[in-house]
């Protein structure tokens, strides 16, 4: 397969709704799902004479995030008015930050446990605070072509996180978004619910086409909007890269020859569609907001935030791998489930002194049940300490894994302990001498199997294992197999 004739260059803009009870510059509720236009006031709809007041909690959550993504925090930051007209922006401007953002020049490390790309640091250009606009509702009434406006979202606090164009594949872009979302959830600064608009992604993409002479030709940059999942982002980027390559072959147009375009992703048709030409910063006529004071953040305040971040996903993965001997893939699965799952795993691994086995039980059994039921691990009926008793019974040879899974399912269904269910099922460890006697008896009655094993067909001993399980369900298949092979060797 020939090498791709171009490099994909991707930068992402992520808008995160911060987890505050009230809006950025007024006391209106940010609760999702309220009746349209019921969570508004003179400030957020821009009535004459109304004055904004900054939400300190929103700034604190933004600062916490900025520190976690390794941004430089300047001492001085201010608010700016971004002027544009749209029906869902009643003031005719958005309060944002322009030339002096609250944070800049950070990075977020991404990796792929499957090894599809090398670990890399994606640069963060800036992370700044701004207020959200309202929401336009198009064609939601059957038979009508109306557009309606819901201003409840107007003024909601957003943190816009702008990456450098450091990603070179849709896979890397998805990994960046997944890692960023996980970090935001660990920080508890946002619920990151894409369906409710708490996390929204715009992607900037163009190509660097190899011209065969060691040079690269850049195609015009396109901004893609309307992507409602990380999988949609991945699909949209893959489609757009191929589309841009075909357009370049057709027209030969390069960056600077046409204005930057905004295109919307149609997830059903699996295509991007042209929407409009993108404005430049000069079109927004930024100027400092005269109604809001600048914000001063001292080095001591930044250090205090840094010291209280807690253990973040990247650090957790390293600790789980080094302390409990699990693979990067296993640590990634566990950490991606959230802090409560990590705590569950750690308790189980400590109690059983077997990190790999604890990891397998959490991933294969605990997460299976949670996925089937849609429950949270905090409400899981089998606590880590209770599961540890069952796992230790497997380690000690009291029961095999298949029977242990049956016991586990009973524990989930009834809430009873492993010991109680094992007693009800008559599960007990088989005495080694009794097990050896059983194997000798079965082998004596099966000369053909013995002959097959002696002829090199070790798999034939499987029939003896099955017979032993039927005579005594408590026997361990592995032990039966090992004892039988040893006895045959002595014959």
Buried (B, 14 or more C-beta within 10 A) or exposed (E): EEEEEBBBBBBBBBBBBBBBEBBBBBEBBBEBEEEBBEBBBEBBBBEEEBEBEBBEBBBBBBBBBBBBBBBEBBEEBBBBBBBEEEEBBBBEBBBBBBEBBBBBEBBBEBBBBEEEBEEBEBBBBBBBBBBBBBBEBEEEEEEEEEEBBBBBBBBBBBBBBBBBBBBBBBBBBBBBBBBBBBBBBBBEBBBBEBEEBBBBBBBBBBBBBBEEEEEEBBBBBBBBBBBBBBEBBBBBBBBBBEBBBEBBEEEEEBBEEBEBBBBBBBBEEEBBEEBEEBEEEEEBEBEBBEBBEEBEBEEEBBEEBEEEBEEBBBEBBEBBBEEBEBEBBBBBBBBBBBBEBBEBBBBBBBBBEBBBBBBBBBBEBBBEBBEEEEEEBEEBEBEBEBBBBBBBBBEEEBBBBEBBBBBBBBBBEEEBBBBBBBEEBEBEBBEEEEBBEBBEEBBEEBEEBBEBBEEEEBEBBBBBBEBBBEEEBBBBBEBBBEBBBEBBEEE
